Amino acid sequence: DDVKASAAVSFICDWLASDPVCFSIGPGEHLRLCPQDYTCCSSQMEETLAHQSETDFLSAIDDTSQFLLTTFTQRHRKFDEFFRELIDLSEKSMNQMFTKTYGRLFTQNANVFQELFVELRRYYSGGSVSLTEVLSEFWSRLVERVFSLVNPQYQFSDEYLECVNKHAEQLQPFGDLPRKLGLQVSRAFIAARALVQGLATGRDIVNKAAKLSAGAGCVRALMRQWYCPLCRGMPSLRPCHALCLNVMKGCLANTADLDTEWNNFIDALYQVSEKLEGPFNMELAADSISVKVSEGIMHMQENSIATSTKVFQGCGNPRPAPGRSRRSPKESGGNRRPFRTFSPEEKPTTAAGTNLDRLVSELKERLRPMRGFWVSLPHTICNNKNMAADVTNEDRCWNGQTRGRYLPDVTGDGLMSQINNPEVEVDMARPDVRTRQLIMELRVATNRLKHAQAGQDTDFMDSEVEEGSGSGGGGERYSDDWPGYGPYSPPYSKPPLNPQTPIKPPRVRDRTGSKWNRSKGRSISAVSRPAFFSLAVLFWLSVLVTVAPMWR
C-alpha cells in the first residue's frame, strides 16, 4: 500500500510540475470541487484527480476486504475437500471391512451400500435429497436382503418382501442401530453441508459488497479530502482523521447497514463449526457408518428366528424354495464369520486423523475478527497513514479548506445517521436495493446455519423433525453414542406388532432400474439369486447360541 501511494503522489507531483499552469499559481474561480482559492490546478486536472480519488477509494475497499475474501475462499476449499475425502474413505473402509470378512458374498450385494454413498454424496453436494428418506430406504433394502439370506429355504415374492418391510418397521430387526446411525449421519452431514454452503455464501457476499460504485456526492468529498491539498501546493498534507471518517461514513453508509445481519451470520458460522468439532463431528459420523451397519446386521442375524417367526405370523407362510434342503454345517461354509463389531484399532481410518479439529480451530480464529467488519470499515481505511493523518495530528492536517483542526463532529454509522453529515450528500429517501438484497441473502444463510445447529435441514425440516433428527428443545440433546457428551439418549419406543397399527405405505419399486437390480426379477428361486450369506446361514442357526458371546 505504501509503495502504491508513494507512486501515485510522485506521479501527480511530476504531472503538476510539468503542467504550464502550475508554474503560475492564480485564482481558482474555475474550480468546481476544491476551494476556489489560489491554485495551480486547471479544470481538466481537477476532473482527472476526481477520477483518481474514486479509483483510490475503490482500491482501498478491495484491499481491506481481501482478508475476508481470501479466508472464505480458502476455508471453503479446504473443508469441501476434507468432507468429500471423509465420505470416500468411509465407503472405501466399508468395502474393505466387509470384503475381508465375506469376500464374494459381500461384493454380490455391494450395490445396496453403493447406493447409500451415492445419495450421501448427492446430499452433501447440494442435491434435493432427504437424509431421513435415504437412510430409511437403505435399511428397507437391507432388511429384504438379509431376511432372504437368513431364510434361504424359502422363496419370497416382491409382495411378500413388502410385507416384511412393513412389519420390520415395528419389529426393529436391526435394533436401535438405524436410529443411532440416523442421528449421527443426519446431524453431521447437515452441519457439514451448511458450513460449506455458508462459507461459499460469505465469499459471494464479500465479493458483492466490495464491488461498490461511488456516487457523485461521494466522489466530490473524496476529491476534496485527498487531492485538493495538491492543488493548493501542499501534496504531503493528509486529511484530518475526523474529516476522513465523515467522508468514509457517508460513502459507506449503505454498506454499514450490513453490520447486524453480517454479525449474526458470522456468529452462526462460528457455532456450527463448534458443533462439527464436538457433538456433530463429521469424522465420527463417517467412521460410524460401516461399524453401525455391521452391528445392525449382526443384531438381525442373532434374532433371526424370533423375527422370522413374527413375520411369518403377520405375512403368512412363504413358499419353500425348490431344490433346497438343510445342509450340514460343514457344507454351509462354516469358515465364514458372522458380522461383528470392530475394536477401535480395527475401525476405518479417517482423513488425516484429527484434521477436522485443526480446520475448525483455524476457521474460528479467522472468524473472530470478522465481526463488525463493515461498520468499522471507515475506521480501518482512515487508520491507514497514507489515507489520513494520525488522530494525534489534529492541528497539522487538511481540514477540507486549509491546514488546521477539523471542527465538525464525526457522524454516526449507517444510512439514517448521515442526515447531518457535513461532507457527503447522501440520498436517504431510497434505501439501496443492492444492500437490501445482500441483507436478505445473509438472513437466509444465517437461518440455514441456525437450523443446522439443531440438526435440522431447512429444505426438509418438516419431515426431519417428524423423524426425530433434532428439533425444538431436542436440538441441544445428543444421543448416548457420542463419546464425551453425556448419557442422554433421545426418546425412542418400539411400536407394538398390532395388525390395527397403521403401517407405512408400500414403496414404489423400479423393476427395470439398476437401483433395484431387477434384471432377473424378484420371484426367481433363491438358488439363482446372489446370496449374501447363503453359505453361512445354516451354520449360524445351528451354533448361534455358542458363538454369539464370542463377538460381544
Residue pairs with C-beta under 8 A, 6 or more apart in sequence:
1 63
1 384
1 386
2 386
4 59
5 386
8 52
8 56
9 235
9 236
12 49
12 52
12 227
12 230
12 235
13 230
13 235
15 45
16 22
16 40
16 41
16 45
16 230
16 235
19 40
19 42
19 45
21 40
21 41
21 42
21 45
22 40
22 41
24 40
25 38
25 39
25 40
25 233
26 38
26 39
27 36
27 37
27 38
27 39
28 34
28 35
28 36
28 37
28 38
28 39
28 41
28 231
29 36
30 42
30 43
31 39
31 41
31 43
31 46
31 231
32 43
32 46
33 46
33 50
33 220
33 223
33 224
33 228
34 41
34 46
34 223
34 224
34 227
34 228
34 231
34 232
35 228
35 232
35 401
35 402
37 232
38 232
39 231
39 232
40 231
40 233
41 49
41 230
41 231
45 231
46 223
46 231
49 223
49 227
49 230
49 231
50 219
50 220
50 222
50 223
50 227
52 227
53 219
53 222
53 223
53 226
53 227
54 214
54 218
54 219
54 222
56 222
56 226
57 214
57 218
57 222
57 251
58 212
58 214
60 381
60 384
60 387
61 210
61 212
61 377
61 381
62 210
64 377
64 380
64 381
65 206
65 209
65 210
65 373
68 202
68 206
68 370
68 373
69 203
69 206
69 207
69 210
71 366
71 370
72 199
72 200
72 202
72 203
72 206
73 203
75 199
75 359
75 362
75 363
75 366
76 196
76 199
76 200
76 203
78 359
79 192
79 195
79 196
79 199
79 359
79 363
80 196
82 351
82 352
82 355
82 356
82 359
83 124
83 192
83 196
83 282
84 121
84 124
85 351
86 282
86 283
86 286
86 350
86 351
87 117
87 120
87 121
87 124
87 286
89 286
89 348
89 349
89 350
89 351
90 117
90 286
90 287
90 289
90 290
90 348
91 113
91 114
91 117
92 348
93 287
93 290
93 348
93 349
94 113
94 289
94 290
94 293
94 348
95 106
95 110
95 113
96 348
97 290
97 294
97 342
97 348
98 106
98 110
98 113
98 290
98 294
99 106
99 107
101 336
101 337
101 339
102 336
102 532
102 533
105 336
105 531
105 532
105 533
105 534
105 535
105 536
106 532
108 530
108 531
108 532
109 145
109 530
109 532
111 514
111 515
111 517
112 138
112 141
112 142
112 145
113 293
115 138
115 141
115 515
116 134
116 135
116 138
116 289
119 129
119 134
119 137
120 131
120 134
120 185
120 189
122 129
123 129
123 131
123 134
123 189
123 193
124 189
124 192
124 193
124 196
126 193
126 197
128 459
130 457
130 459
130 460
130 463
130 464
131 182
131 185
131 186
131 189
131 190
131 457
131 460
131 464
131 469
132 182
132 186
132 460
132 463
132 464
132 467
132 469
133 463
135 178
135 181
135 182
135 185
135 186
136 178
136 467
137 507
139 174
139 178
139 296
140 165
140 168
140 507
142 174
142 293
142 296
142 297
143 164
143 165
143 168
143 173
143 174
143 300
144 161
144 164
144 165
145 532
146 173
146 297
146 300
146 301
146 532
146 533
147 156
147 161
147 164
147 168
147 173
147 300
147 307
147 308
147 311
148 156
148 161
148 526
148 529
149 531
149 532
149 533
149 534
149 537
150 300
150 301
150 304
150 308
150 533
150 537
150 540
150 541
151 304
151 308
151 318
152 321
152 324
152 526
152 531
152 534
152 537
152 538
153 320
153 321
153 324
153 326
153 526
154 318
154 319
154 320
154 321
154 526
155 318
155 319
155 320
155 321
155 322
155 523
155 525
155 526
156 164
156 318
156 522
156 526
157 522
157 523
158 509
158 522
158 523
160 315
160 316
160 318
161 522
162 506
162 507
163 311
163 314
163 315
164 311
164 315
165 504
165 506
165 507
166 503
166 504
166 506
167 310
167 311
167 314
167 315
167 497
167 503
168 311
169 495
169 503
169 504
170 494
170 495
170 496
170 497
170 498
170 501
170 503
171 307
171 310
171 311
171 494
171 497
172 178
172 494
173 299
173 300
173 303
173 307
174 296
174 297
174 299
174 300
175 295
175 296
175 299
175 300
176 492
177 292
177 293
177 295
177 296
177 299
178 296
179 468
179 479
179 492
180 292
180 479
180 481
181 288
181 289
181 292
181 293
181 296
182 467
182 469
183 455
183 468
183 469
183 470
183 479
183 481
183 490
184 284
184 285
184 288
184 292
184 479
184 481
184 482
185 285
185 288
185 289
186 455
186 457
186 464
186 469
186 470
187 275
187 279
187 280
187 285
187 455
187 469
187 470
188 276
188 280
188 281
188 282
188 284
188 285
188 286
189 282
189 285
190 280
190 452
190 455
190 456
190 457
190 469
191 272
191 275
191 276
191 280
191 282
191 452
191 453
191 455
192 276
192 282
193 452
194 272
194 448
194 449
194 451
194 452
195 269
195 272
195 273
195 276
195 449
195 452
197 445
197 448
198 265
198 268
198 269
198 272
198 445
198 448
198 449
199 269
201 265
201 441
201 442
201 445
202 265
202 269
202 445
204 441
205 262
205 265
205 438
205 441
205 442
208 434
208 438
209 255
209 258
209 374
209 438
212 251
212 252
212 255
214 222
214 251
215 251
215 427
217 250
217 424
217 425
217 426
218 247
218 250
218 251
218 424
221 247
221 250
221 251
221 423
221 424
222 247
222 251
224 247
224 400
224 423
225 239
225 243
225 244
225 247
225 388
225 398
225 400
225 423
226 239
226 387
228 398
228 400
229 235
229 237
229 238
229 239
229 398
232 402
234 398
234 403
237 397
237 398
237 403
238 385
238 386
238 387
238 388
238 389
238 397
238 398
239 247
239 387
239 388
239 389
239 397
239 398
239 399
239 400
240 388
240 389
240 394
240 397
240 398
240 399
240 405
240 406
241 382
241 388
241 389
241 390
241 391
241 393
241 394
241 397
241 406
242 394
242 406
242 408
242 409
242 410
243 388
243 397
243 398
243 399
243 400
243 406
243 423
244 378
244 381
244 382
244 387
244 388
245 378
245 379
245 382
245 410
246 408
246 410
246 411
246 421
246 422
246 423
246 424
247 423
247 424
248 377
248 378
248 381
248 382
249 256
249 378
249 410
249 411
249 412
249 413
249 417
249 418
249 421
249 424
250 411
250 418
250 421
250 423
250 424
250 425
250 426
251 424
252 374
252 377
252 378
253 414
253 415
253 417
253 418
253 424
253 426
254 415
254 431
254 432
254 434
254 435
255 374
255 377
255 435
256 374
256 375
256 377
256 378
256 413
256 414
256 415
257 414
257 415
257 435
257 439
258 374
258 435
258 438
258 439
258 442
259 372
259 374
259 375
259 413
259 414
261 439
261 442
261 443
261 446
262 370
262 371
262 373
262 374
262 442
263 371
263 372
264 442
264 443
264 446
265 442
265 445
265 446
265 449
266 367
266 370
266 371
267 371
268 445
268 446
268 449
268 450
268 453
269 363
269 367
269 449
270 364
270 367
270 368
271 449
271 453
272 449
272 452
272 453
273 360
273 363
273 364
273 367
274 360
274 364
275 452
275 453
276 282
276 356
276 360
277 356
277 357
277 360
277 361
278 485
279 478
279 482
279 485
280 455
281 356
281 482
282 356
283 350
283 351
283 354
283 356
284 482
284 483
286 350
287 347
287 348
287 350
288 481
290 348
291 341
291 342
291 347
294 339
294 340
294 341
294 342
295 339
295 341
297 339
298 338
298 339
298 340
298 341
298 551
300 307
301 338
301 339
301 533
301 540
301 544
302 544
302 548
304 540
304 541
305 541
310 497
312 318
314 497
314 499
321 525
321 526
321 527
322 525
322 527
323 525
323 527
324 526
324 527
326 538
327 538
328 538
329 538
329 539
329 542
329 543
332 535
332 536
332 537
332 538
332 539
333 535
333 536
333 539
334 536
334 539
336 533
336 535
336 536
336 539
338 536
338 540
338 547
338 551
340 551
341 551
341 552
375 413
375 414
381 387
381 388
382 388
388 397
389 396
389 397
389 398
394 405
394 406
395 404
395 405
396 403
397 403
397 404
397 405
397 406
399 405
399 406
399 407
400 406
400 423
408 422
408 423
411 417
411 418
411 420
411 421
411 422
415 426
415 428
415 431
415 432
416 428
418 424
418 426
418 428
419 426
419 428
447 458
448 458
451 457
451 458
451 461
453 475
454 470
454 471
454 472
454 474
454 475
454 476
455 464
455 469
455 470
455 471
455 475
456 464
456 465
456 469
456 470
456 471
456 475
457 464
457 469
461 471
464 470
464 471
465 471
465 472
468 474
468 490
468 492
474 490
477 488
477 490
478 485
478 486
478 488
479 488
479 489
479 490
480 486
480 487
480 488
480 489
495 501
509 516
509 518
510 516
510 518
511 518
511 521
512 518
520 528
520 529
526 534
533 540
540 547
